[in-house]
Amino acid sequence: AKWIPSSCVSLPSQGAGGWSPLVTDREPWLQLDLRDRMEVTAVATQGRYDSSDWVSSYLLLYSDTGRAWKQYRHEDGRFAGNVNSEAVVQHKLSHSVRTRFLRFIPLDWNPSGWLGLRVEVYGCSYKSDVADFDGRSSLLYRFNQKSMSTVKDVISLRFKSRQAEGVLLHGEGQRGDYITLELHRAKLALYLNLGSHWFPRVAVTLGSLLDDQHWHSVLIERFNRQVNLTVDSHTQHFRTKGEGDSLEVDYEVGIPLPGKPGTFLRKNFHGCIENLYYNGINIIDLAKRRNSRGFLALQGNVTFSCSEPQLVACTFLSSSSSFLSLPAAASAMGGFSVRFQFRTWNPDGLLLSTRLNPEPQRLELQISNSRLRLTLHTSGQQKSEVSTGHRVNDGLWHSVNLDTRNLHISLTLDNEPASTIELWEQLESRGSFYFGGCPSTGCMNPTLAFQGCMRLIFINSQPMNLNHVQQGMLGNYNELQFDTCNIRDRCLPNLCEHGGQCSQSWSSFYCDCLGTGYSGATCHTIYEPSCEAYKLTGSSSGYYSIDPDGSGPLGPTQVYCNMTEERVWTVVTHNSTAPVRVRGSSPQKPHVTKFNYSASAEQLRAVITGSEQCQQEVVYSCRKSRLFNTRGDHLCFAGRKPNSDPSERMYKLPPCTPAFSLLFFLFFFFFFFFFLQ
């Protein structure tokens, strides 16, 4: 493995060896330590030298610490690898990553050989000014005058945190101006007001899952009332509230004091911030150098390196076969306790199951209809249940504490009051605890297996080391991905158009188009997809606009819907329905008529694809002659040229019999007819 400056473009073709794991390695990966944070712009792979070992597809993960990892999103997530051991396959990253550690996870390899990798990483060095905040500390930049009034602002920073709440930046003025940048429910909210006491506080929100312990970029650009807010690669443009065009901030701006009076702050930031620029001023650099260009105020424990603790998570990948089994640690007090954190988008899934003594009792904790439900199964069909929470499938981290000591079962979710089931006798766990699902033997799935992430698992107050699980030293598992929470927000960006509401599960998203006046998978169209659909709404024959590909990229087209028969016909018209007079036509130089249809080639293909039957009709009329009078006379029906536009049709017609009048008319009442399924 090599680190190559970005100016290098190729791998050496000579060289022995390469990485190849043991055949017994259950989940092999190759990890690179770049020794410092670098800006990575490209990666390249080869197979193992002079062998039948290569990797044909892989995942790429990155991490600052080598503990908490994030998957690089590349097309469908996979990187295409090699087809032999010597050819180089390079991928330029669509967005560079700043990281110290890289991990290559093979997915497919040569079926006639084994895994083999040589890799090179391309990029350049990366330097930054970092400050660490513990939730009780602050860093303020104080102006050298009483207030600062600006009509243009540019503010940029990068942050990472494991907390879903916290204020990253705040400044305010006496006339009512304020700017606040805040993490709320793991999204970034910007509050900005220019000199008005009358407008209510309204946030512009962007981003999602920003409490993932990875770096996120923020850029705020303001000119008068026009504002651009960019979080990572997503930008939102808006016009701010207020009566003026300038932002007037008194005394100071920065990461504020905890509980500062006069503000509406909820919670202070806990995490790391780097490269904080306020209108060209590097605030963290000034603080590090104690520079007198600005008045810096530090309070609490502010350090200039990022010591954010890394919480190791695991991802349950499959809704049918994922599970994690862990042994029960001994409890000196009788009974048992389990606590952990989870996050998911799915409204249903098994979180925890265990058998109990005395038999045949068992305990199940599951997400059911977006709530948390605890079920104690006793003998026969008897059971006791309690439920708690609301919309626990909101993608946020939720804490669960389950305790069976003191002759009751106590279930606590986040900071809500505990729900309890009273017991007649003390319960003890029998065998293992099954998290997320069940193996083929050992427990029973009452619902789908859990798809989502878990971390901070404790059994009887003892932390469970997931690294030991991965190494085969503790418990067992199936369809798990360790060291990362591989959750993604499929509603960012929001693909629901015209104000449609986006909701999601672990693997897909849905659009609620109610009240928008639009329909389709993404609220894309106000038109029905076919004449058949119009008939089902009670419509009669007539001209309608249909959108044959629904939420696809094609626009609507106008057709005639013939609903007089049992079948519904879709008639696509063209631009030449008047009679066409043919003169001077011969077999060598036939008359050619060109038709342009009311639909494009792509729209015609979409209509044809959704049709059960298609037909065309042409009316041919001769005056003072008989059609096909001799054996050699015929009507030539040429259709369209190869590779031509299907919306343009050309038809060649020979003359009538020479012995008779050459004057005739060709009536083209010519349409496409489609009978839809």
C-alpha positions as CSV (number, residue, x, y, z in Angstrom):
1,A,0.0,0.0,0.0
2,K,1.2,3.5,-0.8
3,W,0.4,7.1,-0.2
4,I,0.9,9.0,-3.5
5,P,0.7,12.8,-3.9
6,S,-2.1,13.9,-6.1
7,S,0.3,14.6,-9.0
8,C,1.1,10.9,-9.4
9,V,-1.2,9.1,-11.9
10,S,-0.2,5.4,-12.1
11,L,0.8,2.4,-10.2
12,P,4.0,0.6,-10.8
13,S,3.4,-2.5,-12.9
14,Q,6.3,-4.4,-11.3
15,G,6.5,-5.6,-7.7
16,A,6.0,-8.7,-5.8
17,G,3.4,-9.7,-3.2
18,G,0.3,-7.9,-2.1
19,W,-2.3,-8.3,0.6
20,S,-4.2,-11.6,0.9
21,P,-6.1,-12.7,4.0
22,L,-6.3,-16.2,5.5
23,V,-9.0,-18.4,4.1
24,T,-10.4,-18.7,7.6
25,D,-10.9,-15.0,8.0
26,R,-14.6,-14.5,8.3
27,E,-14.8,-10.8,7.3
28,P,-11.4,-9.6,5.9
29,W,-10.5,-6.0,5.3
30,L,-7.4,-4.0,4.5
31,Q,-6.7,-0.9,6.6
32,L,-4.3,1.9,5.9
33,D,-2.9,4.4,8.4
34,L,-1.8,7.6,6.6
35,R,-0.1,8.7,9.9
36,D,-2.0,12.0,9.8
37,R,-5.2,13.5,8.5
38,M,-4.9,13.8,4.7
39,E,-7.2,15.0,1.9
40,V,-7.8,11.9,-0.2
41,T,-8.8,12.5,-3.8
42,A,-8.5,9.1,-5.5
43,V,-7.8,5.4,-4.8
44,A,-6.5,2.7,-7.1
45,T,-6.2,-1.1,-6.8
46,Q,-4.4,-4.1,-8.4
47,G,-4.6,-7.8,-7.6
48,R,-1.8,-9.7,-5.9
49,Y,1.3,-9.8,-8.1
50,D,1.5,-12.7,-10.6
51,S,-1.5,-14.6,-9.2
52,S,-5.1,-15.5,-9.6
53,D,-6.0,-13.3,-6.6
54,W,-7.9,-10.1,-7.0
55,V,-10.9,-8.2,-5.7
56,S,-13.6,-7.3,-8.2
57,S,-15.7,-5.0,-5.9
58,Y,-15.2,-3.4,-2.5
59,L,-16.5,-0.8,-0.1
60,L,-14.4,2.1,1.1
61,L,-14.6,3.3,4.7
62,Y,-12.8,6.2,6.4
63,S,-12.1,7.3,10.0
64,D,-10.1,9.8,11.9
65,T,-9.4,7.4,14.8
66,G,-9.6,3.9,13.4
67,R,-12.6,3.2,15.7
68,A,-15.7,4.9,14.3
69,W,-16.0,4.4,10.5
70,K,-18.1,5.9,7.8
71,Q,-18.8,4.5,4.3
72,Y,-17.9,6.6,1.3
73,R,-21.0,6.8,-0.9
74,H,-20.0,6.0,-4.4
75,E,-22.9,5.3,-6.9
76,D,-24.6,2.3,-5.4
77,G,-22.0,2.1,-2.6
78,R,-19.6,-0.3,-4.3
79,F,-16.4,0.4,-6.1
80,A,-15.6,-1.6,-9.2
81,G,-12.4,-3.5,-8.6
82,N,-10.1,-5.6,-10.9
83,V,-10.7,-8.3,-13.5
84,N,-7.1,-9.6,-13.4
85,S,-4.1,-9.3,-11.1
86,E,-2.1,-6.7,-13.0
87,A,-4.4,-4.0,-14.5
88,V,-4.8,-0.9,-12.5
89,V,-8.3,0.4,-11.7
90,Q,-8.4,3.9,-10.3
91,H,-11.4,5.8,-8.9
92,K,-11.3,9.6,-8.6
93,L,-13.5,10.5,-5.6
94,S,-16.4,12.8,-6.6
95,H,-15.8,14.6,-3.2
96,S,-12.5,14.3,-1.4
97,V,-12.4,13.1,2.2
98,R,-10.1,14.3,4.9
99,T,-9.1,11.4,7.0
100,R,-6.3,9.4,8.6
101,F,-7.5,5.9,8.2
102,L,-8.9,4.1,5.1
103,R,-10.4,0.6,5.1
104,F,-11.0,-1.5,2.0
105,I,-13.7,-4.2,2.5
106,P,-13.8,-6.8,-0.3
107,L,-17.3,-7.8,-1.5
108,D,-16.5,-10.0,-4.6
109,W,-13.3,-11.6,-5.9
110,N,-12.0,-14.0,-8.5
111,P,-14.1,-17.2,-8.1
112,S,-11.2,-19.2,-9.5
113,G,-8.7,-17.7,-7.1
114,W,-8.8,-15.8,-3.8
115,L,-8.7,-12.2,-2.4
116,G,-5.6,-10.2,-3.4
117,L,-5.0,-6.5,-3.2
118,R,-2.4,-3.8,-3.9
119,V,-3.6,-0.3,-3.3
120,E,-2.5,3.3,-3.7
121,V,-4.1,6.4,-2.3
122,Y,-3.9,9.8,-3.9
123,G,-4.2,13.1,-2.3
124,C,-2.4,15.9,-0.4
125,S,-1.7,17.0,3.1
126,Y,-4.4,18.7,5.2
127,K,-3.9,21.2,8.0
128,S,-6.6,22.7,10.2
129,D,-7.2,24.7,13.3
130,V,-9.2,22.6,15.7
131,A,-11.0,23.4,19.0
132,D,-12.6,20.9,21.4
133,F,-15.7,21.8,23.5
134,D,-17.0,19.7,26.4
135,G,-20.5,21.2,26.6
136,R,-19.5,23.6,29.3
137,S,-16.9,25.7,27.5
138,S,-17.1,28.7,25.2
139,L,-15.0,30.6,22.7
140,L,-16.0,34.2,21.8
141,Y,-14.6,36.7,19.3
142,R,-15.1,40.2,20.7
143,F,-15.1,43.2,18.3
144,N,-12.9,46.1,18.9
145,Q,-16.0,48.3,18.8
146,K,-19.3,48.3,20.5
147,S,-21.2,46.7,17.6
148,M,-20.5,45.4,14.1
149,S,-23.0,46.1,11.3
150,T,-22.6,44.2,8.0
151,V,-24.6,43.9,4.8
152,K,-22.5,40.9,3.7
153,D,-21.3,37.9,5.7
154,V,-19.4,34.8,4.9
155,I,-19.1,32.3,7.8
156,S,-17.6,28.8,7.4
157,L,-16.7,26.0,9.7
158,R,-16.4,22.2,10.0
159,F,-17.7,20.3,13.0
160,K,-18.2,16.8,14.4
161,S,-20.2,15.6,17.4
162,R,-21.9,12.6,18.9
163,Q,-24.6,14.8,20.4
164,A,-27.8,15.7,18.5
165,E,-28.2,19.1,20.2
166,G,-25.9,22.0,20.7
167,V,-25.2,25.7,19.6
168,L,-22.3,26.1,17.3
169,L,-22.4,29.9,16.8
170,H,-24.4,32.8,18.2
171,G,-24.4,36.6,18.0
172,E,-27.1,39.2,18.8
173,G,-27.7,42.9,18.8
174,Q,-29.8,45.4,20.8
175,R,-32.1,46.3,18.0
176,G,-33.3,42.7,17.7
177,D,-30.8,41.3,15.2
178,Y,-29.5,37.8,15.8
179,I,-27.7,34.9,14.1
180,T,-27.7,31.4,15.7
181,L,-26.4,28.2,14.2
182,E,-27.6,25.2,16.2
183,L,-27.7,21.4,16.1
184,H,-31.2,20.2,16.8
185,R,-32.4,16.6,16.4
186,A,-29.1,15.9,14.5
187,K,-30.0,18.6,11.9
188,L,-28.5,22.0,11.5
189,A,-30.8,25.0,12.1
190,L,-30.0,28.6,11.2
191,Y,-31.9,31.4,12.9
192,L,-31.3,34.8,11.3
193,N,-33.2,38.0,11.9
194,L,-32.4,41.5,10.6
195,G,-33.8,44.1,12.9
196,S,-37.4,43.0,13.5
197,H,-39.1,42.3,16.8
198,W,-42.3,41.2,15.1
199,F,-41.4,38.1,13.3
200,P,-41.5,34.8,15.2
201,R,-38.3,32.8,15.5
202,V,-38.2,30.5,12.4
203,A,-35.3,28.2,11.5
204,V,-34.0,27.1,8.1
205,T,-33.1,23.5,8.6
206,L,-30.6,21.5,6.5
207,G,-28.7,18.2,6.9
208,S,-29.5,15.0,8.7
209,L,-27.8,12.4,11.0
210,L,-25.1,15.0,11.9
211,D,-24.4,13.4,15.2
212,D,-22.4,10.6,13.5
213,Q,-18.9,11.5,14.9
214,H,-17.7,12.5,11.5
215,W,-16.8,15.9,10.1
216,H,-19.4,18.1,8.4
217,S,-18.9,21.3,6.4
218,V,-21.0,24.5,6.9
219,L,-21.0,27.6,4.8
220,I,-23.3,30.7,5.3
221,E,-23.3,33.4,2.7
222,R,-25.4,36.5,3.1
223,F,-25.9,39.6,1.0
224,N,-28.6,41.9,2.4
225,R,-31.6,39.5,2.9
226,Q,-30.5,36.8,0.5
227,V,-28.9,33.9,2.2
228,N,-27.3,30.6,1.1
229,L,-26.9,27.9,3.7
230,T,-24.7,24.9,2.6
231,V,-24.2,21.8,4.7
232,D,-21.9,19.3,3.1
233,S,-23.0,19.1,-0.5
234,H,-26.6,20.4,0.0
235,T,-27.5,24.1,-0.4
236,Q,-30.7,26.0,0.5
237,H,-31.4,29.5,-0.7
238,F,-33.8,31.7,1.3
239,R,-34.7,35.3,2.1
240,T,-34.4,36.2,5.8
241,K,-36.9,37.9,7.9
242,G,-36.5,41.5,9.1
243,E,-36.9,45.1,8.2
244,G,-33.3,46.0,7.3
245,D,-30.5,44.7,5.1
246,S,-27.7,44.7,7.6
247,L,-26.9,42.4,10.5
248,E,-26.0,44.3,13.6
249,V,-24.2,42.2,16.3
250,D,-23.1,43.7,19.6
251,Y,-19.8,43.0,21.2
252,E,-19.1,39.4,20.3
253,V,-19.9,36.3,18.2
254,G,-18.8,32.7,18.6
255,I,-19.5,29.5,20.6
256,P,-21.5,31.1,23.5
257,L,-21.4,30.8,27.2
258,P,-23.6,28.1,28.7
259,G,-27.0,29.5,29.7
260,K,-26.2,33.0,28.5
261,P,-29.1,35.2,29.6
262,G,-31.2,37.0,27.0
263,T,-30.8,34.2,24.4
264,F,-33.0,31.3,23.4
265,L,-30.2,28.7,23.6
266,R,-31.1,25.2,24.4
267,K,-27.9,23.3,24.9
268,N,-24.2,24.1,24.4
269,F,-22.1,22.3,21.8
270,H,-20.2,19.2,22.7
271,G,-17.7,18.2,20.1
272,C,-15.0,19.6,17.8
273,I,-15.0,22.6,15.5
274,E,-12.2,23.3,12.9
275,N,-11.4,26.2,10.6
276,L,-14.0,28.6,12.0
277,Y,-13.9,31.7,9.7
278,Y,-16.1,34.8,10.5
279,N,-15.9,37.2,7.6
280,G,-12.3,36.2,6.8
281,I,-11.2,36.0,10.4
282,N,-9.8,32.7,11.6
283,I,-11.2,32.7,15.1
284,I,-9.6,29.4,16.3
285,D,-6.2,30.4,15.0
286,L,-6.4,33.7,16.8
287,A,-7.4,31.9,20.0
288,K,-4.5,29.5,19.7
289,R,-2.0,32.3,19.2
290,R,-3.7,34.7,21.6
291,N,-3.6,37.2,18.8
292,S,-4.6,40.8,19.7
293,R,-6.3,41.6,16.4
294,G,-9.5,40.6,18.1
295,F,-10.4,40.2,21.7
296,L,-10.8,36.5,22.4
297,A,-12.6,35.2,25.4
298,L,-12.2,31.5,26.4
299,Q,-14.1,29.9,29.2
300,G,-14.1,26.4,30.5
301,N,-12.0,23.5,29.1
302,V,-11.3,24.5,25.5
303,T,-8.4,22.5,24.0
304,F,-6.9,22.8,20.5
305,S,-7.0,19.1,19.5
306,C,-10.0,16.9,19.0
307,S,-10.5,14.4,21.8
308,E,-14.1,13.5,21.0
309,P,-14.6,10.0,22.3
310,Q,-15.5,7.4,19.6
311,L,-18.5,5.2,20.3
312,V,-18.2,2.0,18.4
313,A,-21.5,0.9,16.7
314,C,-22.6,-2.0,14.6
315,T,-25.1,-2.2,11.8
316,F,-27.8,-4.8,11.4
317,L,-28.1,-5.2,7.7
318,S,-30.8,-7.8,7.0
319,S,-34.5,-7.7,8.0
320,S,-34.6,-11.5,8.0
321,S,-31.3,-12.9,9.1
322,S,-29.3,-10.3,11.2
323,F,-28.7,-11.1,14.9
324,L,-26.1,-10.6,17.6
325,S,-26.0,-13.1,20.5
326,L,-24.2,-12.2,23.7
327,P,-23.7,-14.3,26.9
328,A,-25.3,-13.2,30.1
329,A,-22.8,-11.7,32.5
330,A,-23.2,-12.8,36.2
331,S,-25.4,-10.7,38.4
332,A,-24.8,-10.5,42.1
333,M,-28.2,-9.0,42.8
334,G,-30.4,-11.6,41.0
335,G,-32.4,-10.9,37.9
336,F,-30.6,-9.1,35.1
337,S,-30.3,-5.7,33.4
338,V,-29.6,-4.7,29.8
339,R,-29.1,-1.3,28.3
340,F,-28.1,-0.1,24.8
341,Q,-28.7,2.6,22.2
342,F,-30.3,2.1,18.8
343,R,-31.3,4.1,15.8
344,T,-33.4,3.1,12.8
345,W,-36.0,4.2,10.2
346,N,-38.1,1.0,10.3
347,P,-41.4,1.0,12.2
348,D,-41.1,-2.7,13.2
349,G,-38.2,-4.9,14.3
350,L,-37.0,-7.2,17.1
351,L,-34.6,-5.5,19.4
352,L,-34.0,-8.1,22.1
353,S,-35.1,-11.6,23.0
354,T,-34.0,-14.0,25.8
355,R,-35.3,-17.2,27.4
356,L,-36.1,-17.1,31.1
357,N,-36.0,-19.2,34.2
358,P,-38.3,-20.6,35.3
359,E,-39.3,-22.2,31.9
360,P,-41.0,-21.8,29.5
361,Q,-41.0,-18.0,29.9
362,R,-39.3,-15.6,27.5
363,L,-38.9,-11.9,27.2
364,E,-39.1,-9.9,23.9
365,L,-38.5,-6.2,23.3
366,Q,-39.5,-5.0,19.8
367,I,-40.4,-1.9,17.8
368,S,-44.0,-2.2,16.8
369,N,-45.9,0.5,14.9
370,S,-43.0,2.9,15.7
371,R,-43.4,2.3,19.5
372,L,-41.4,0.2,21.9
373,R,-43.2,-2.8,23.2
374,L,-42.0,-5.2,25.9
375,T,-43.7,-8.6,26.1
376,L,-43.3,-11.2,28.9
377,H,-44.5,-14.6,27.6
378,T,-45.5,-16.9,30.5
379,S,-47.0,-20.4,30.3
380,G,-49.4,-21.3,27.5
381,Q,-50.8,-18.2,25.6
382,Q,-50.6,-15.9,28.6
383,K,-48.5,-12.8,28.3
384,S,-48.0,-9.3,29.8
385,E,-47.2,-6.2,27.8
386,V,-46.2,-2.6,28.2
387,S,-45.5,0.0,25.5
388,T,-43.7,3.3,25.5
389,G,-42.3,6.0,23.2
390,H,-43.6,7.5,20.0
391,R,-41.9,7.5,16.6
392,V,-38.8,5.8,17.8
393,N,-38.0,5.1,14.1
394,D,-37.1,8.8,13.5
395,G,-33.4,8.0,12.8
396,L,-32.2,9.5,16.1
397,W,-30.3,7.6,18.8
398,H,-32.6,6.3,21.5
399,S,-31.5,4.8,24.9
400,V,-33.1,1.7,26.3
401,N,-32.8,0.4,29.9
402,L,-34.3,-2.9,30.9
403,D,-34.2,-4.2,34.5
404,T,-35.8,-7.3,35.9
405,R,-34.6,-6.9,39.5
406,N,-36.8,-6.3,42.6
407,L,-39.7,-8.4,41.4
408,H,-40.7,-6.2,38.5
409,I,-39.6,-5.6,34.9
410,S,-38.8,-1.9,34.3
411,L,-38.5,-0.5,30.8
412,T,-37.1,3.0,30.4
413,L,-36.8,4.8,27.0
414,D,-34.6,8.0,26.9
415,N,-35.8,10.3,29.7
416,E,-39.4,9.1,29.8
417,P,-40.9,7.6,32.9
418,A,-40.4,3.9,33.3
419,S,-43.0,1.3,32.3
420,T,-43.2,-1.7,34.6
421,I,-44.6,-5.3,34.6
422,E,-45.1,-6.7,38.1
423,L,-43.6,-10.2,38.8
424,W,-44.6,-13.0,41.2
425,E,-41.1,-14.4,41.3
426,Q,-37.6,-13.4,40.4
427,L,-36.6,-14.0,36.7
428,E,-33.2,-15.2,35.5
429,S,-32.0,-15.2,32.0
430,R,-31.4,-18.7,30.5
431,G,-28.7,-18.9,27.8
432,S,-27.8,-15.9,25.6
433,F,-29.3,-12.5,24.9
434,Y,-30.3,-12.1,21.2
435,F,-30.1,-8.6,19.8
436,G,-31.8,-7.6,16.6
437,G,-33.0,-11.0,15.5
438,C,-32.7,-14.7,16.0
439,P,-30.6,-17.5,14.6
440,S,-32.3,-20.6,13.1
441,T,-32.3,-22.1,16.7
442,G,-32.3,-20.4,20.0
443,C,-35.2,-18.0,19.8
444,M,-38.2,-17.0,17.6
445,N,-38.7,-13.9,15.6
446,P,-42.2,-12.4,16.4
447,T,-41.6,-9.8,13.7
448,L,-39.0,-8.7,11.2
449,A,-35.4,-8.6,12.3
450,F,-34.1,-5.2,13.3
451,Q,-32.4,-3.1,10.6
452,G,-30.5,-0.3,12.1
453,C,-27.6,0.5,14.4
454,M,-26.8,-0.4,18.0
455,R,-24.0,0.8,20.4
456,L,-23.1,1.0,24.1
457,I,-24.5,-2.5,24.9
458,F,-24.3,-3.3,28.7
459,I,-25.4,-6.6,30.3
460,N,-25.6,-6.5,34.1
461,S,-23.6,-3.2,34.0
462,Q,-20.8,-4.9,32.1
463,P,-19.9,-3.3,28.7
464,M,-19.9,-5.7,25.7
465,N,-16.8,-5.4,23.6
466,L,-17.9,-5.5,20.0
467,N,-14.4,-5.9,18.8
468,H,-14.2,-9.2,20.6
469,V,-17.4,-10.2,18.9
470,Q,-16.0,-9.5,15.5
471,Q,-12.8,-11.4,16.4
472,G,-14.8,-14.5,17.4
473,M,-13.8,-14.1,21.1
474,L,-17.3,-13.2,22.4
475,G,-20.8,-14.3,21.4
476,N,-21.9,-14.9,17.8
477,Y,-23.5,-12.8,15.0
478,N,-24.8,-12.9,11.4
479,E,-25.2,-10.1,8.8
480,L,-23.6,-7.4,10.9
481,Q,-21.2,-4.6,9.9
482,F,-18.9,-3.6,12.7
483,D,-17.3,-0.2,13.6
484,T,-19.9,1.8,11.7
485,C,-23.5,3.0,11.8
486,N,-24.3,2.7,8.1
487,I,-27.6,4.5,8.3
488,R,-28.4,7.0,5.5
489,D,-31.2,9.6,5.0
490,R,-33.0,8.8,1.8
491,C,-35.1,11.9,2.2
492,L,-32.0,14.1,1.8
493,P,-32.3,15.6,-0.7
494,N,-36.1,15.5,-0.7
495,L,-37.1,13.9,-4.0
496,C,-40.8,14.5,-3.3
497,E,-41.8,17.4,-5.5
498,H,-44.4,20.2,-5.0
499,G,-44.4,20.1,-1.2
500,G,-44.8,16.3,-0.9
501,Q,-43.9,14.9,2.5
502,C,-41.0,12.4,2.5
503,S,-40.9,9.4,4.8
504,Q,-38.6,6.4,4.7
505,S,-37.7,2.9,5.8
506,W,-34.2,1.5,6.0
507,S,-34.1,0.7,2.3
508,S,-36.6,3.0,0.5
509,F,-38.5,6.2,0.7
510,Y,-42.1,7.2,0.2
511,C,-43.9,10.5,-0.8
512,D,-47.2,11.6,0.7
513,C,-48.7,13.8,-2.0
514,L,-51.9,14.5,-0.1
515,G,-53.0,18.1,-0.5
516,T,-50.4,18.9,-3.2
517,G,-52.7,18.4,-6.2
518,Y,-50.0,16.1,-7.7
519,S,-49.6,12.3,-7.8
520,G,-47.1,9.6,-8.6
521,A,-44.2,8.1,-6.7
522,T,-42.6,11.6,-6.2
523,C,-45.6,13.9,-6.5
524,H,-44.4,14.6,-10.0
525,T,-47.5,14.9,-12.1
526,I,-51.0,16.3,-12.0
527,Y,-52.0,14.0,-15.0
528,E,-53.1,10.4,-15.1
529,P,-50.7,8.0,-16.7
530,S,-53.2,6.6,-19.2
531,C,-56.6,6.9,-20.7
532,E,-57.6,3.8,-18.7
533,A,-56.8,5.7,-15.5
534,Y,-59.1,8.6,-16.7
535,K,-61.9,6.1,-17.3
536,L,-61.6,4.8,-13.8
537,T,-62.1,8.3,-12.5
538,G,-65.5,8.5,-14.4
539,S,-64.3,10.5,-17.4
540,S,-65.8,10.1,-20.9
541,S,-64.2,10.2,-24.3
542,G,-62.2,13.3,-25.2
543,Y,-58.8,14.9,-25.4
544,Y,-56.6,14.5,-22.3
545,S,-53.0,15.0,-21.2
546,I,-51.4,11.8,-20.0
547,D,-48.0,11.3,-18.3
548,P,-47.1,7.8,-19.5
549,D,-44.0,7.4,-17.3
550,G,-45.6,8.8,-14.1
551,S,-42.8,10.2,-11.9
552,G,-40.2,9.7,-14.6
553,P,-38.4,12.5,-16.5
554,L,-40.9,12.7,-19.4
555,G,-43.5,15.4,-19.6
556,P,-47.2,15.0,-20.4
557,T,-48.6,14.7,-23.9
558,Q,-52.1,15.3,-25.3
559,V,-54.0,12.3,-26.7
560,Y,-57.6,11.4,-27.6
561,C,-59.1,8.9,-25.2
562,N,-61.8,6.7,-26.9
563,M,-63.9,5.2,-24.2
564,T,-66.9,4.2,-26.2
565,E,-65.9,0.5,-26.4
566,E,-65.3,-2.0,-23.7
567,R,-61.6,-1.4,-24.4
568,V,-60.1,2.0,-23.9
569,W,-58.1,3.3,-26.9
570,T,-55.4,5.9,-26.7
571,V,-55.2,7.8,-30.0
572,V,-52.0,9.8,-30.8
573,T,-52.5,12.2,-33.6
574,H,-50.1,13.6,-36.2
575,N,-49.8,16.9,-38.1
576,S,-51.2,15.8,-41.5
577,T,-54.8,14.6,-41.4
578,A,-55.9,16.4,-44.6
579,P,-56.0,14.6,-48.0
580,V,-52.7,14.5,-49.7
581,R,-52.8,14.7,-53.5
582,V,-50.2,12.5,-55.2
583,R,-48.8,13.4,-58.7
584,G,-45.8,12.3,-60.7
585,S,-45.1,9.3,-58.5
586,S,-43.2,6.3,-59.9
587,P,-41.6,3.1,-58.5
588,Q,-38.2,4.8,-59.0
589,K,-39.3,8.0,-57.3
590,P,-42.3,7.3,-55.1
591,H,-44.2,10.0,-53.3
592,V,-43.0,10.4,-49.7
593,T,-45.2,11.9,-46.9
594,K,-43.7,12.7,-43.5
595,F,-45.8,12.7,-40.3
596,N,-44.9,14.4,-37.0
597,Y,-46.8,13.0,-34.1
598,S,-48.0,14.9,-31.0
599,A,-45.8,12.9,-28.8
600,S,-42.0,12.6,-28.7
601,A,-40.2,9.4,-29.5
602,E,-39.6,8.7,-25.8
603,Q,-43.2,9.4,-24.9
604,L,-44.4,7.0,-27.7
605,R,-42.1,4.3,-26.4
606,A,-43.6,4.8,-22.9
607,V,-47.2,4.5,-24.2
608,I,-46.3,1.5,-26.3
609,T,-44.7,-0.2,-23.3
610,G,-47.8,0.2,-21.2
611,S,-50.2,-1.0,-24.0
612,E,-51.7,-4.4,-24.6
613,Q,-52.2,-3.9,-28.3
614,C,-51.1,-1.3,-30.9
615,Q,-52.4,-0.7,-34.5
616,Q,-52.2,1.9,-37.3
617,E,-54.8,2.9,-39.9
618,V,-54.4,4.4,-43.4
619,V,-57.1,5.3,-45.9
620,Y,-56.1,5.1,-49.6
621,S,-58.5,6.4,-52.2
622,C,-58.2,6.5,-56.1
623,R,-60.6,8.3,-58.4
624,K,-61.4,6.9,-61.9
625,S,-59.2,3.9,-61.4
626,R,-59.2,0.6,-59.8
627,L,-56.8,-0.1,-57.0
628,F,-54.5,-3.1,-57.7
629,N,-55.8,-3.3,-61.3
630,T,-52.9,-5.3,-62.5
631,R,-50.6,-7.8,-60.8
632,G,-47.8,-5.3,-60.5
633,D,-49.6,-2.5,-58.9
634,H,-49.4,-2.3,-55.1
635,L,-49.4,-0.1,-52.1
636,C,-45.9,0.3,-50.6
637,F,-46.0,0.6,-46.8
638,A,-42.5,1.5,-45.8
639,G,-42.8,2.3,-42.1
640,R,-39.9,4.2,-40.5
641,K,-36.3,4.2,-41.4
642,P,-33.8,2.3,-39.2
643,N,-32.5,4.4,-36.3
644,S,-35.0,7.2,-37.2
645,D,-37.3,9.0,-34.7
646,P,-40.4,6.8,-34.2
647,S,-42.5,10.0,-34.1
648,E,-41.6,10.7,-37.7
649,R,-43.1,8.2,-40.2
650,M,-42.5,8.0,-44.0
651,Y,-44.8,6.2,-46.4
652,K,-44.0,5.5,-50.1
653,L,-46.9,5.1,-52.6
654,P,-46.7,4.0,-56.3
655,P,-49.1,5.4,-58.9
656,C,-52.4,3.9,-60.0
657,T,-52.6,1.8,-63.1
658,P,-51.2,3.8,-66.1
659,A,-54.1,2.9,-68.4
660,F,-56.5,4.8,-66.2
661,S,-56.5,8.3,-64.9
662,L,-53.4,9.3,-62.9
663,L,-55.4,11.7,-60.7
664,F,-56.3,10.3,-57.3
665,F,-56.2,11.4,-53.7
666,L,-54.6,9.7,-50.8
667,F,-56.6,10.3,-47.6
668,F,-54.5,9.8,-44.5
669,F,-56.7,9.5,-41.6
670,F,-53.7,8.0,-39.8
671,F,-53.3,7.5,-36.2
672,F,-51.6,5.4,-33.6
673,F,-54.1,3.3,-31.6
674,F,-53.1,1.9,-28.2
675,F,-55.2,-0.4,-26.1
676,L,-53.9,-0.1,-22.6
677,Q,-53.7,-3.0,-20.2
